[in-house]
Amino acid sequence: MTTPIYGTCDPRFAAVRAAFEKNFNEHDDLGASVAITLNGEFVVDLWGGHLDEARTEEWQEDTLVNVWSSTKTMAAMSLLLLADRGEIDLYAKVGTYWQEFAQNGKEDVEVRHFLSHSAGLSGMDEKVEGDALYDWDWMTAALAKQEPWWEPGTQSGYHALTQGHLIGEIVRRVTGQTIGNFFRQEIAGPTGADFHIGADESLDARIGNLVPPKSGPAPNPDSIAGRTFGNPGVNATEPRKRAWRAAEIPAANGQGNARSIVRAQTAMANGGQAFGKTIMSEAGTRRIFDKQTEGTDLVLGLPLTFGMGYGLNNPATPISPNAHTAFWGGYGGSSVIIDQDAGLCFSYVMNRMESGLLGDPRGFGLAAAMYMAMA
């Protein structure tokens, strides 16, 4: 049975539509969306499939799902916007803005270390129990007291859930706003992005549940990876809880779809301009490519290059044929690509999760089709 596909696709990008259909026919996609802008204009905005495994409810144009770590691109963009305005120095010590943080070996940690996952705080020593993950003040106080797990700035170690609180507390200290509010007012509102860090109950009717992946091999609990994913530990069904959706967890609990991600991130691929609005300067968007770390990530065990808030294109993770390309992805399969050389912004969002943290053949196939169309 062929899955109906809805939306629009420029004929030049017909290969993307074909790859999207292939995901349903050959890769067992359940419900999904894909969107692309080229030079600030939508050329692909497609959705299809179902919200439930019984395939009784269709994925709608305005369906939202939890996109896990694709949310990190929104947190990073928020901090880069403040840097572009001169309100934050990315090379300043964190203690300049968050005094309590400068203790227990973290006195010299710089803001940029949060963006590059190199602050040494990829997980937490203090046990995160009950609803502590949803308690902003508890989380940030615990991180402020903690000793780093490795020398900050020397190497990346994926800050799976902690990065959002670290970045978000800088935003809060500087602006007086939570990062969810700041993002909504300064990025989502101006760009018309239907993306939410801290989702109001009124959105629940549009939020689809994720289908958890088959569990993969668990890391050694005593390793940095094991400690990172063990505390805070999050089950793939957590996003079904109202408490999760209501909280601000800027590393993981953004509710959106491919269109909303692309609406928010297009400015990063398009010289700071998006849909008639200037979000930041072109120079501000170029800060992404200020390389911070390179090598095998201590948590993911993959060779990664990090710039300011995004992974960067490199021979080990060849996302694009173009040098100035940044990316990130979310647990289960969502993905984001920012290609400044081509003026492309891409996202894929789905509800049936695979076990990967940085994408899988569904998103990779769509990105490959996009570049094939551009050749």
N, C-alpha and C positions, 0 to 999 in steps of 0.2 A: 504494500500500500504506500503510495507516494505521499509524503508530508507536504501540505500546502505551504508555500512561502509567500509572505506578504511584504509590502514596502516598495522601495524604489532602488533601482540600480542603473547607473549610467551604462549604456551599451559597451563602452570601452572596458568596463570592469565585469563583463559577463562571466569571466573565469572565476570571479569571486562568488557569484551566485551559484555557479555549477559546483564549486567546492563546498559551499554552504549546504546545498542539496545532498552532496555526497556524504557530509557528516551525518545526516539523518539516515541515509540508505546503507552506509558502510561502517560508520563509526558509532552507531547506536546513540546518537544524540537524542535527547528527549524534548527539551525546549531550549531555544537559544536565540541570540541576536548578534548581528555583526554590523559595524558602521565604520565608514571611512570618510574623512574630508581630504580634499586636495586643494592646496592654496586657499584654505579657509572655507571651501564650499563642499557640502555633502555630495558625494558621488555614489555612496552605498549606504543604505539604511534598511536592513532586512531583518525580519524576525519570523519565527515559525515554531511548530511543534506544540508540546503540551506541558501543562503545569504538574501533572500527576502521572504516576507510572501506569495507571489504568487507562491513560490517554482519553479522559473524559472532558477535561478542561483545556482549552487552547491558550497558549502563550499570547498575550495581547500586546498591542502597540505600546502600552504604558506599563507593562509588567516590570516589576523590580525584583531583584534577588540580591542576596548578600554576595558581594564580589571578593570577600576576603582581602588578600594583600594588594589587589589592584587599588584598594583604598589608599595605600601608601603614596601613590602618585599625587593624590589630592592633598595629603598632609605636606608632602615635599613642596608642591606648588605654592601652598600657603606660606611656607617659610621663605621660599625664594621670592615671593611677592614682597614680603616685609623687608628682605635684603635689598630688593630693587628700589624700595622707597627710602632706603637709608636708615630704617628703624632697627635693623639688626646687622651686625658684622659677622659674617659666617666664620671668620677666622678669630673671633673674640672667644675668650674663655666663657664657658657656660655660666660660671659664677658671677659674671658681669650682670646677668639678667636674673639668675636663679641662685641666690647666695647660698642657700642651704645645700645645694648640690656639691659645693666645693669642699668635700671632706673624703676621708678614707681612700686616698690615692686618686681622687678625681679632680684635684685642684687645677690641673692643666688640661682637662678635657675641653675641647673647643666645639662650638656649635656644629661645625662641618662634620665632626665625628658622629653626630646623631644621623646626619644625612647619608653617611657612607657605611653605616652599620659597624663602625669601628670603635665605639665607645667602651666596649668590654662589658656591656650590660644586656646581653642577648636573652638572658632569662633572669630569674629572681631567686635570691637566697631565702627570703622570708616566704613561707608557704602561703600561696594565694588560695584561700578557702572560701566556701560559701559564695557570697556575692561580692567579694573583695575586688574582683576584676572590674566590676561596674562602679566602684567607688573611686573617683578621680583623685581625691585628696589622699586616700590610703595608698594608692598605687604610686603616686609621685613622691610621697614621703618615704616609702620603702625604697624606691630607686635612688632617692637623694642620699640615703644612709649607706647604701650598699657599696662594697668594694668591687672594683672591676675584676673580671675573670681573666683578662690578659691586658697587656700594656696598651692603653688607648692610643689610637691612631696608627698602630703598626700593621694591622691586618683586619679584614672584615670578618664578622661572624654574624650571620643574619639575625637581626633583632625582630623575631617573628611577631611578637605581640607588644613588646616594650617600646619599639621605635615611636609609635604613635603618641604614647604618653610623654615621652621625652621631648619630641618636637612640639607637641601640643602645650606642654607646660611653658616652653619658651614663648609660644604665641600668646598664652594667657598672661604671662608676666609682663609682656611688652604692650599688649593691646587692652588688657582687662577683660577680654572676651574668651569664651571657650573656643577651641579650634573649630567645632561644629558651627557655631554662630559666625565666626570670622569667615570660614569657607563659604557659607551660605550667602553672606552679605557681599563679599568681595569677589567671589568667583562664580558660584552657582547662579546667583541672582542675575548678574550682568550678562552671563552667557546663556541663560535659559536652561541650565543643566539640571535635570530632574534627578539629582544625586544627593544623598543624605547621610551625614555622619551624626547619628542620633536621630532616629526616625520617629516622628509623632505617630500616635496610635491611629490617627486618621488615614495613614498610609497602608495599614495592615491589609486592607481589602485588595491592594495591588501587589503585595509582596508574596512571591511564590516561595515554597519550601525547597530547599536543596535536597537532592538524593545523595546520601553519603557514599563515598567510594569504598571499594574493597580495601581492607587494611593492608598496607605494605609492611615490610620488615621494620621492626622497631629498633632505633639506635641504642647503643649501650647506655644504660641510664646514668652511668658515671661520666660519660663523655660530655663535652660541651654541647654537642647536639642533643644528647639525651636530657641534659639539665635544662636546655632551652625549651624543648617541646614538652618537658615534664612539668614545668612550673613557670608561668601559668599553663596548665593543661586544659585544652579545649576540645570538646567532642564536636564532630561535624554536624550534629543536630542542634547545637547551641543556638544558632541563628533563628530557630523556630520560637525561642522564648521572647516574650515581650520585654523582659528586663535587658536582654542582649540588644535588641533593636533600639531601645530607648537610650541606652548608655552611649557615651562617646568613647569608642575604641578605635582611634584613627589609623591603626595599623591593620585593621581586620573587619570592621563591621559596617562598612559603607554599603548602602542599599542603592542599586542603580541598574542600568542596562548598558548595552554597547553605545547607544545614541547619547546617553547622558554622560558617559565617560568621555566620549569624543567631543561633545560640546564643551566640557570643562577643560580638556587638555589641548584643544586645537590651538589655543594661543601659544602654547609651548613649541608647536611645530611651525607657527606662522608669524614669527617675529613679534609676538606679544599681542597680535590683533586677533579678535574672534567675533564674528557676527556683528560687525559694526561698532565694537567696543575695543578700547585699548586697555588690556589687562595689566601689562607691564611692558618695559622697554625691550627692544630686541636684545640688547646686551644682557638684560636680566634673564632672558631665556637661554642665553649662551652659557650661563653659569652651570647648567647641567653637565657640561663637558669639561669642567675643571676636575681632572682625574684625581681621585683621593686614594684608592687602594687597588691593587692588582695581585692576583694569586688565588690559591685555593681557599675558599671561604671555610672558616672554622666550623660552621654549623651545617651548611649545605653540602660541603665536600666537593664543590664544583669550582672550576677556574672562572672567576668572575672579576670584572673591572667595574668599580663603582665611581661615578661622578657625584654630583650633588643631588642625591635623592633618587637617582635612577641607575639601573644597570646600563653599561655602555657596550656598544657593538665591539666585539673583538674576535680574533681568529678562533678562539675556543667556543664562543657563543655567537656565531654569525647570524644575526637577526636580519641583516639588510646588506645590500651591496654598497650602501652609502656610509661613509665614515661617521657623519654626525647623526647617528641614530641612537636613541635611548629606549629603554623598555622596562617593563616589569610585568609580573603576573600574579595571579592569586591561586591559593590552594584549590584544587579541583579542576582548574582549566582556564579561568578568565585571563585575559591578556590585554596589554596596552603597548603600542609602539608610537614613538615620536621620532619622525624622520625630518630633520630640519633641511637637509640637502634637497630632498624631493618635495618638501612642503606637505608631507603626508601625516595624518593622525589616524590611527587604527585601533579598534577594540573589538574583542569577542567576549561575550558573556553567555553563560549557560547555566542550567540547573542540575544536570546529571554530572556529578563530580568524578574525576579520575583521581588517582592517588598522588599525582605530581604536584609540586609546589610552584613550578615556574612554567606551566603550560604543558600541552600534549599535542598529538598529531592533529586534532581538530583545529586548534588555533594556528598551529604552524602551517597547516595546509592552506588556510585562508590567507595568511600573510604571504606565503609563496605565490598564491594566485594573484594577489595584489601586485607584487613586484613583476610577475609575468606580464600583467596587463600594462605595466609602465615601461616595459622593455622596448 
